[in-house]
Amino acid sequence: MPALPLALWLSLLGGLLAGCHRPPAAQHQFTASTLAGPAATARPEMVFLSFKATAVANGPATITLLKSTVAAGAPKAAPAGASEMPDYLTIAQLGASREVLSSTAVEHPLRRAVETAGAEGQLRRQEVSLPEAEFFVRMTLAATTKTVRVEEFVNRRSVKTTDFTLPARP
């Protein structure tokens, strides 16, 4: 009789131990594409343009391209509302046949609206005209861009257009 409880005890212990044993590891062959994850997308090329605007008496401003740099980067949100102001500039990328590839609008660098305090302490907006100013534009570079066009708008009317050839990409 004592052998029966011992046999039950051993089979119960064996069953518990068999249930605790780890299943065999799944075999998986990792490949380079599995390890790399999704294909990395190339960052877009950006063009960084630095300009100088100089006021001309009774005429449109003179715009000079100071520097252009092409580098990898991410686009930022375009400033809203510049083209809704009476005075602004548009900067457009043109292809070889002079078609507009992309464009953006910026506040006119020589005509700024500032808030000042009046005699009664009330805030009011006042136009300030500057003799010269430097400004900076960042745009996603279209692959076929050959020229950058800066167009000046005064009282929402185009008064001058200046084209700049971009240097060859590195």
The 8 nearest C-alpha neighbors of each residue, nearest first, counted from 0:
[[1, 2, 3, 4, 5, 6, 7, 8],
 [0, 2, 3, 4, 5, 6, 7, 8],
 [1, 3, 5, 0, 4, 6, 7, 8],
 [2, 4, 6, 5, 1, 0, 7, 8],
 [5, 3, 7, 6, 2, 1, 8, 0],
 [4, 6, 8, 2, 3, 7, 9, 1],
 [5, 7, 3, 9, 8, 4, 2, 10],
 [8, 6, 4, 10, 5, 9, 11, 3],
 [7, 9, 5, 11, 6, 10, 4, 12],
 [10, 8, 12, 6, 11, 7, 13, 5],
 [11, 9, 13, 7, 12, 8, 14, 6],
 [12, 10, 14, 8, 9, 13, 7, 15],
 [11, 13, 9, 15, 10, 14, 8, 16],
 [14, 12, 10, 16, 11, 15, 9, 17],
 [15, 13, 17, 11, 12, 16, 10, 18],
 [16, 14, 12, 18, 17, 13, 11, 19],
 [15, 17, 13, 19, 18, 14, 12, 20],
 [16, 18, 14, 15, 19, 20, 13, 12],
 [19, 17, 15, 16, 20, 14, 21, 13],
 [20, 18, 16, 17, 21, 15, 14, 22],
 [19, 21, 17, 18, 16, 22, 15, 23],
 [22, 20, 19, 23, 18, 24, 17, 16],
 [23, 21, 24, 20, 25, 19, 18, 17],
 [22, 24, 25, 21, 26, 20, 27, 19],
 [25, 23, 26, 22, 21, 27, 20, 28],
 [26, 24, 23, 27, 22, 28, 21, 29],
 [25, 27, 24, 28, 23, 29, 22, 30],
 [28, 26, 29, 25, 24, 30, 33, 34],
 [27, 29, 30, 26, 33, 25, 31, 34],
 [30, 28, 33, 27, 34, 31, 32, 26],
 [29, 31, 33, 32, 34, 28, 35, 27],
 [30, 32, 34, 33, 35, 29, 36, 28],
 [31, 33, 35, 34, 30, 36, 37, 38],
 [34, 32, 30, 31, 36, 35, 29, 37],
 [33, 35, 31, 32, 36, 30, 29, 37],
 [34, 36, 32, 33, 31, 37, 38, 30],
 [37, 35, 34, 33, 32, 38, 39, 31],
 [38, 36, 39, 35, 32, 33, 40, 34],
 [39, 37, 40, 36, 35, 32, 41, 33],
 [38, 40, 37, 41, 36, 35, 42, 32],
 [39, 41, 38, 42, 37, 43, 36, 71],
 [40, 42, 43, 39, 71, 44, 38, 72],
 [43, 41, 71, 72, 40, 44, 73, 39],
 [44, 42, 71, 72, 41, 45, 73, 139],
 [43, 45, 71, 140, 70, 72, 139, 42],
 [46, 44, 139, 140, 70, 72, 138, 69],
 [45, 47, 69, 138, 140, 68, 137, 139],
 [46, 48, 137, 68, 67, 136, 69, 45],
 [49, 47, 67, 136, 135, 66, 46, 137],
 [48, 50, 135, 66, 65, 134, 64, 67],
 [51, 49, 64, 65, 134, 63, 133, 135],
 [50, 52, 133, 63, 62, 132, 134, 64],
 [51, 53, 62, 132, 131, 61, 133, 60],
 [54, 52, 131, 61, 60, 130, 55, 62],
 [53, 55, 60, 130, 131, 61, 56, 52],
 [54, 56, 60, 58, 59, 57, 53, 61],
 [55, 57, 58, 54, 59, 60, 130, 53],
 [58, 56, 55, 59, 54, 60, 158, 61],
 [59, 57, 55, 56, 60, 54, 158, 61],
 [58, 60, 55, 158, 159, 61, 54, 57],
 [61, 59, 54, 55, 53, 62, 52, 58],
 [60, 62, 53, 52, 54, 63, 59, 55],
 [61, 63, 52, 51, 60, 53, 50, 64],
 [64, 62, 51, 50, 65, 52, 61, 53],
 [63, 65, 50, 66, 49, 51, 62, 163],
 [66, 64, 50, 49, 63, 51, 67, 48],
 [67, 65, 49, 64, 48, 68, 50, 47],
 [68, 66, 48, 47, 49, 46, 69, 65],
 [67, 69, 47, 46, 70, 48, 66, 45],
 [68, 70, 46, 45, 47, 44, 67, 168],
 [71, 69, 45, 44, 72, 68, 46, 47],
 [72, 70, 44, 45, 43, 42, 69, 73],
 [73, 71, 45, 44, 43, 42, 70, 74],
 [72, 74, 43, 75, 42, 45, 71, 139],
 [75, 73, 139, 72, 138, 76, 45, 137],
 [76, 74, 77, 73, 137, 138, 78, 139],
 [75, 77, 78, 74, 79, 73, 138, 137],
 [76, 78, 79, 75, 103, 104, 74, 105],
 [79, 77, 76, 80, 81, 105, 104, 103],
 [80, 78, 81, 77, 82, 76, 104, 83],
 [79, 81, 83, 82, 78, 84, 104, 105],
 [82, 80, 106, 105, 83, 84, 104, 79],
 [81, 83, 84, 80, 104, 87, 105, 85],
 [84, 82, 80, 81, 85, 155, 87, 86],
 [83, 85, 82, 86, 81, 87, 80, 155],
 [84, 86, 154, 155, 153, 83, 87, 152],
 [87, 85, 153, 152, 84, 154, 107, 155],
 [88, 86, 107, 106, 152, 105, 82, 151],
 [89, 87, 151, 105, 150, 107, 104, 152],
 [90, 88, 104, 150, 103, 149, 105, 91],
 [89, 91, 149, 103, 102, 148, 104, 88],
 [92, 90, 102, 148, 147, 101, 93, 99],
 [91, 93, 147, 101, 100, 144, 99, 146],
 [94, 92, 99, 146, 97, 98, 144, 100],
 [93, 95, 144, 97, 145, 98, 96, 143],
 [94, 96, 97, 145, 93, 144, 143, 98],
 [95, 97, 94, 98, 93, 99, 145, 146],
 [98, 96, 94, 93, 95, 99, 146, 145],
 [99, 97, 93, 94, 96, 100, 95, 92],
 [100, 98, 93, 101, 92, 91, 97, 94],
 [99, 101, 92, 93, 98, 94, 141, 102],
 [102, 100, 92, 91, 99, 103, 141, 93],
 [103, 101, 91, 90, 92, 89, 104, 100],
 [102, 104, 90, 89, 91, 105, 101, 77],
 [103, 105, 89, 88, 81, 82, 90, 87],
 [106, 104, 81, 88, 87, 89, 107, 103],
 [107, 105, 87, 81, 108, 88, 86, 104],
 [106, 108, 87, 110, 109, 88, 86, 105],
 [107, 109, 110, 106, 132, 134, 111, 52],
 [110, 108, 129, 128, 107, 132, 131, 111],
 [111, 109, 128, 107, 108, 127, 129, 126],
 [110, 112, 127, 126, 113, 109, 128, 108],
 [111, 113, 126, 125, 127, 124, 110, 114],
 [114, 112, 125, 124, 111, 126, 115, 127],
 [113, 115, 124, 123, 125, 122, 112, 116],
 [116, 114, 123, 122, 124, 117, 113, 125],
 [115, 117, 122, 120, 121, 123, 118, 114],
 [116, 118, 120, 121, 119, 122, 115, 123],
 [119, 117, 120, 116, 121, 122, 115, 123],
 [118, 120, 117, 121, 116, 122, 123, 115],
 [121, 119, 117, 116, 118, 122, 115, 123],
 [122, 120, 117, 116, 119, 123, 118, 115],
 [123, 121, 116, 115, 117, 114, 120, 124],
 [122, 124, 114, 115, 116, 121, 125, 117],
 [125, 123, 114, 113, 112, 115, 126, 122],
 [124, 126, 113, 112, 114, 127, 123, 115],
 [127, 125, 112, 111, 113, 128, 110, 124],
 [126, 128, 111, 110, 112, 125, 129, 113],
 [129, 127, 110, 109, 111, 126, 130, 54],
 [128, 130, 109, 131, 110, 127, 132, 54],
 [131, 129, 54, 53, 128, 109, 132, 55],
 [132, 130, 53, 52, 129, 54, 109, 133],
 [131, 133, 52, 51, 108, 109, 134, 53],
 [134, 132, 51, 50, 52, 135, 131, 49],
 [135, 133, 50, 49, 51, 132, 108, 136],
 [134, 136, 49, 48, 50, 137, 133, 47],
 [137, 135, 48, 47, 49, 138, 134, 90],
 [136, 138, 47, 46, 48, 135, 45, 139],
 [139, 137, 46, 45, 140, 136, 47, 74],
 [138, 140, 45, 74, 44, 46, 141, 43],
 [141, 139, 45, 46, 44, 138, 142, 144],
 [140, 142, 144, 143, 139, 100, 92, 101],
 [143, 141, 144, 140, 44, 145, 94, 139],
 [142, 144, 141, 94, 145, 95, 93, 100],
 [145, 143, 94, 141, 93, 142, 92, 146],
 [144, 146, 94, 95, 165, 93, 164, 143],
 [147, 145, 164, 93, 163, 165, 144, 92],
 [146, 148, 92, 163, 91, 162, 93, 164],
 [147, 149, 162, 91, 90, 161, 163, 150],
 [150, 148, 90, 161, 89, 160, 162, 91],
 [149, 151, 160, 89, 88, 159, 148, 161],
 [152, 150, 88, 159, 157, 158, 87, 160],
 [151, 153, 157, 156, 87, 155, 86, 158],
 [154, 152, 86, 155, 156, 85, 157, 158],
 [153, 155, 85, 156, 86, 152, 84, 157],
 [156, 154, 85, 153, 152, 86, 157, 84],
 [157, 155, 152, 153, 154, 158, 151, 85],
 [156, 158, 152, 151, 159, 153, 155, 150],
 [159, 157, 152, 151, 156, 59, 153, 160],
 [160, 158, 151, 150, 157, 59, 161, 152],
 [159, 161, 150, 149, 151, 162, 148, 158],
 [160, 162, 149, 148, 150, 159, 163, 62],
 [163, 161, 148, 147, 149, 146, 160, 164],
 [164, 162, 147, 146, 148, 165, 161, 64],
 [165, 163, 146, 145, 147, 166, 162, 148],
 [164, 166, 146, 145, 163, 167, 147, 67],
 [165, 167, 168, 164, 67, 145, 68, 169],
 [168, 166, 169, 165, 145, 164, 69, 144],
 [167, 169, 166, 69, 165, 68, 70, 142],
 [168, 167, 69, 166, 70, 68, 44, 165]]
